[in-house]
Amino acid sequence: MSFIIIFAKIIVPIYLLCRLFFIVKPLLVNLYSEEEFCYYAGTNRSRLVILSLICAVSFFIGIFLGKESVIAEQTYRVILVLFLLLFSQAALLYMFEIKTPRSIFEILKDCFQNPTEIFKQREVVFEKNKIVSAIILNGVNFKDAVNLTYGDIIRQIHRREFDVIIEKHVNVFRDDSSIENLYKLCNGIGIKEKSILIKTDNKRNSKQNIIEILTSLFNIQKNWNSQIKDKTNTKIIDFLNNYIAINEGDKILHINDFTRFFEKLP
């Protein structure tokens, strides 16, 4: 009984608060260093509000029900309060974890593999394009050039918008997990390499279906014709091929696949 009270009243709320801190920390560090607030890939204002509310509710439940379990006199009431306390905190813990940019298991895995890298924010990519300072290089003005990172390719996409886009080409994907992994990737959540499995054939599902889907989901087209487009386009293709496996991996995406598609657009 004491363990349940300590776990549900103290450990869970403090755990959620620490998780929330390490999610918000990169935003605050970036705000302090760059003097501007922008979200990194995998998070947004709505997600932060949800996580903050869950954390606050967890503290409230821990204090209220935890106190009630101590002062309750009847045995059945103590058991009922403990059950509600444990169940509600477990539910909040689950709801919190599925909304985090990276799962705790991925973080622990990285910690075990690279213990010296624990406090480095290698996974954080800020979505806002970094504009290169106004310089003249080889006669070209790079004032508005894009310094492309994966964060420039990724964009936050609403679930309903994603489902509408996918519905048209749902048969292109080999399984439901590939669709979920694509949604995670679109929102900057880490996934395994080659975990988006796609199938093509010469009759119904051509590469053009894939190009159309990816162009709708990612910030590809706006980066395609940048002033540093050769380097930009290569990074986009490398990024996509890193996570997408077409058929048995015998097909890959090429720059020309996208170029031909964009040439057909009005």
C-alpha positions as CSV (number, residue, x, y, z in Angstrom):
1,M,0.0,0.0,0.0
2,S,2.8,2.4,0.9
3,F,4.5,1.6,-2.4
4,I,1.3,2.3,-4.4
5,I,0.9,5.7,-2.6
6,I,4.6,6.7,-3.2
7,F,4.5,5.5,-6.8
8,A,1.2,7.2,-7.8
9,K,1.4,10.3,-5.6
10,I,5.1,11.2,-6.0
11,I,7.0,9.2,-8.6
12,V,4.6,9.5,-11.5
13,P,4.0,13.3,-11.2
14,I,7.7,14.0,-10.7
15,Y,8.6,11.7,-13.6
16,L,6.2,13.5,-15.9
17,L,7.5,16.9,-14.7
18,C,11.1,15.8,-15.6
19,R,10.0,14.5,-19.0
20,L,8.3,17.7,-19.7
21,F,11.3,19.7,-18.6
22,F,13.6,17.9,-21.1
23,I,11.1,18.4,-23.8
24,V,10.8,22.1,-23.2
25,K,14.5,22.7,-22.4
26,P,15.7,22.8,-26.1
27,L,13.0,25.5,-26.8
28,L,14.1,27.6,-23.9
29,V,17.8,27.2,-24.8
30,N,17.1,28.2,-28.4
31,L,15.0,31.1,-27.2
32,Y,17.8,32.4,-25.0
33,S,20.5,31.9,-27.6
34,E,18.6,33.0,-30.8
35,E,16.3,35.4,-29.1
36,E,13.3,34.0,-31.0
37,F,10.9,31.2,-30.2
38,C,10.4,28.4,-32.7
39,Y,9.4,24.8,-32.3
40,Y,11.6,21.9,-33.1
41,A,10.6,18.9,-35.2
42,G,8.3,16.6,-33.2
43,T,6.6,19.2,-31.1
44,N,4.3,22.2,-31.4
45,R,2.2,24.5,-29.2
46,S,-0.8,22.2,-29.0
47,R,1.4,19.2,-28.0
48,L,3.1,21.2,-25.3
49,V,-0.2,22.4,-23.9
50,I,-1.5,18.8,-23.8
51,L,1.7,17.6,-22.1
52,S,1.6,20.4,-19.6
53,L,-2.1,19.8,-18.7
54,I,-1.5,16.1,-18.2
55,C,1.4,16.8,-15.9
56,A,-0.7,19.3,-13.9
57,V,-3.6,16.9,-13.6
58,S,-1.2,14.2,-12.5
59,F,0.0,16.4,-9.6
60,F,-3.5,17.3,-8.7
61,I,-4.7,13.7,-8.6
62,G,-1.6,12.7,-6.7
63,I,-2.2,15.3,-4.0
64,F,-6.0,14.9,-3.7
65,L,-6.4,11.1,-3.9
66,G,-3.1,10.5,-2.1
67,K,-4.4,12.5,0.9
68,E,-7.8,10.8,0.7
69,S,-6.2,7.4,0.9
70,V,-4.3,8.3,4.0
71,I,-7.2,9.8,5.9
72,A,-9.8,7.2,4.8
73,E,-10.9,5.0,7.7
74,Q,-12.9,2.2,6.1
75,T,-10.8,-0.5,4.4
76,Y,-13.0,-0.6,1.3
77,R,-12.7,3.1,0.8
78,V,-8.9,2.9,1.1
79,I,-8.8,0.2,-1.5
80,L,-11.2,2.1,-3.8
81,V,-9.1,5.3,-3.5
82,L,-5.8,3.4,-4.1
83,F,-7.3,1.7,-7.2
84,L,-8.5,5.1,-8.6
85,L,-5.2,6.7,-7.8
86,L,-3.2,3.9,-9.5
87,F,-5.5,3.6,-12.5
88,S,-5.7,7.4,-13.2
89,Q,-2.0,7.9,-12.9
90,A,-1.2,4.9,-15.1
91,A,-3.7,6.3,-17.7
92,L,-2.1,9.8,-17.6
93,L,1.4,8.3,-17.9
94,Y,0.3,6.4,-21.0
95,M,-1.4,9.5,-22.5
96,F,1.7,11.5,-21.8
97,E,4.1,9.1,-23.4
98,I,2.2,8.7,-26.7
99,K,2.3,12.4,-27.2
100,T,6.1,12.9,-26.5
101,P,8.4,13.5,-29.5
102,R,10.6,10.6,-28.5
103,S,9.6,7.6,-26.4
104,I,11.4,6.9,-23.1
105,F,12.6,3.6,-24.6
106,E,14.4,5.4,-27.4
107,I,16.0,7.8,-24.9
108,L,17.1,4.9,-22.6
109,K,18.5,3.0,-25.6
110,D,20.6,6.0,-26.6
111,C,21.8,6.5,-23.1
112,F,23.0,2.9,-22.9
113,Q,24.6,3.0,-26.3
114,N,26.2,6.5,-25.8
115,P,26.3,7.4,-22.1
116,T,28.5,10.4,-22.8
117,E,25.9,11.9,-25.1
118,I,23.0,11.9,-22.6
119,F,22.7,15.7,-22.2
120,K,23.4,16.6,-25.9
121,Q,20.3,17.5,-28.0
122,R,21.4,15.7,-31.1
123,E,17.9,14.7,-32.1
124,V,16.5,18.3,-31.9
125,V,16.0,19.9,-35.3
126,F,14.3,23.3,-35.3
127,E,11.8,23.7,-38.0
128,K,12.3,27.3,-38.8
129,N,14.7,27.7,-41.8
130,K,17.9,29.3,-40.8
131,I,18.7,32.2,-43.1
132,V,22.3,32.6,-44.1
133,S,23.8,35.9,-43.3
134,A,24.0,38.3,-46.2
135,I,27.2,37.6,-47.9
136,I,28.5,37.6,-51.5
137,L,30.1,34.4,-52.6
138,N,31.3,33.9,-56.2
139,G,29.1,36.7,-57.3
140,V,25.9,35.1,-55.8
141,N,23.9,36.8,-53.1
142,F,23.0,34.2,-50.5
143,K,20.9,36.5,-48.3
144,D,17.8,34.3,-48.8
145,A,19.5,31.0,-49.4
146,V,18.2,28.0,-47.3
147,N,20.6,26.2,-45.1
148,L,18.7,22.9,-45.5
149,T,18.4,20.5,-42.6
150,Y,15.9,17.7,-42.0
151,G,13.8,20.2,-40.1
152,D,13.2,22.1,-43.3
153,I,11.8,18.9,-44.9
154,I,9.6,17.9,-42.0
155,R,6.4,19.8,-41.3
156,Q,3.8,19.5,-38.6
157,I,0.8,17.9,-40.2
158,H,-2.7,17.5,-38.6
159,R,-3.9,13.9,-38.4
160,R,-7.1,14.6,-40.4
161,E,-5.1,16.2,-43.2
162,F,-2.7,13.2,-43.2
163,D,-5.5,10.7,-43.3
164,V,-7.2,12.5,-46.3
165,I,-3.9,12.4,-48.2
166,I,-3.1,8.8,-47.4
167,E,-6.7,7.5,-48.1
168,K,-6.2,8.1,-51.9
169,H,-3.1,5.9,-52.0
170,V,-3.6,3.6,-49.1
171,N,-2.9,0.5,-51.2
172,V,0.7,1.7,-51.8
173,F,1.7,0.8,-48.3
174,R,2.4,-2.8,-47.3
175,D,1.0,-2.5,-43.8
176,D,-0.6,-0.2,-41.3
177,S,2.6,0.3,-39.3
178,S,4.2,1.8,-42.4
179,I,1.5,4.5,-42.5
180,E,1.9,5.2,-38.8
181,N,5.7,5.5,-39.2
182,L,5.2,7.9,-42.0
183,Y,2.9,10.0,-39.8
184,K,5.5,10.0,-37.1
185,L,8.2,11.0,-39.5
186,C,6.1,13.8,-40.9
187,N,6.0,15.3,-37.3
188,G,9.6,14.7,-36.5
189,I,9.2,11.7,-34.3
190,G,12.2,9.3,-34.7
191,I,11.6,6.0,-36.5
192,K,13.8,3.1,-37.6
193,E,15.5,3.2,-40.9
194,K,13.6,1.6,-43.8
195,S,10.5,1.2,-41.6
196,I,8.1,2.7,-44.2
197,L,7.4,-0.2,-46.5
198,I,6.0,0.7,-49.9
199,K,5.0,-1.5,-52.9
200,T,4.9,-0.6,-56.6
201,D,3.8,-2.3,-59.7
202,N,3.6,-1.3,-63.4
203,K,-0.1,-1.3,-63.5
204,R,-1.6,0.6,-60.6
205,N,1.1,1.8,-58.2
206,S,3.9,3.6,-59.9
207,K,6.6,5.7,-58.3
208,Q,4.5,8.7,-59.3
209,N,2.0,7.7,-56.6
210,I,4.8,7.8,-54.0
211,I,6.1,11.1,-55.3
212,E,2.6,12.6,-55.0
213,I,2.2,11.4,-51.4
214,L,5.6,12.6,-50.2
215,T,5.2,16.0,-51.9
216,S,1.9,16.5,-50.2
217,L,3.3,15.5,-46.8
218,F,6.7,17.1,-46.7
219,N,8.2,20.5,-47.4
220,I,9.8,19.2,-50.6
221,Q,8.6,21.4,-53.4
222,K,9.4,24.7,-51.8
223,N,13.0,23.6,-51.1
224,W,13.4,22.0,-54.6
225,N,14.2,25.2,-56.5
226,S,16.2,27.0,-53.8
227,Q,19.4,28.8,-54.8
228,I,21.4,25.8,-53.6
229,K,19.1,23.3,-55.2
230,D,21.7,20.7,-56.2
231,K,22.7,20.2,-52.6
232,T,19.2,20.7,-51.3
233,N,17.7,18.1,-53.7
234,T,20.3,15.5,-52.8
235,K,19.6,16.0,-49.1
236,I,15.9,15.5,-49.6
237,I,16.4,12.3,-51.6
238,D,18.8,10.9,-49.1
239,F,16.4,11.7,-46.2
240,L,13.5,9.9,-47.9
241,N,15.6,6.9,-49.0
242,N,16.9,6.5,-45.5
243,Y,13.4,5.7,-44.2
244,I,11.5,4.3,-47.1
245,A,11.9,0.8,-48.6
246,I,10.3,0.3,-52.0
247,N,9.3,-3.3,-52.8
248,E,12.2,-5.4,-51.4
249,G,14.6,-2.4,-51.5
250,D,15.4,-2.9,-55.1
251,K,13.9,0.5,-56.1
252,I,15.0,3.8,-54.7
253,L,13.9,7.4,-55.3
254,H,15.9,9.6,-57.6
255,I,16.1,13.3,-58.1
256,N,14.6,12.9,-61.6
257,D,11.4,11.3,-60.2
258,F,10.6,14.5,-58.4
259,T,11.8,16.8,-61.1
260,R,9.5,15.2,-63.7
261,F,6.5,15.5,-61.2
262,F,7.2,19.2,-60.5
263,E,7.5,20.0,-64.2
264,K,4.0,18.7,-64.7
265,L,2.5,20.9,-62.0
266,P,0.8,24.1,-63.2
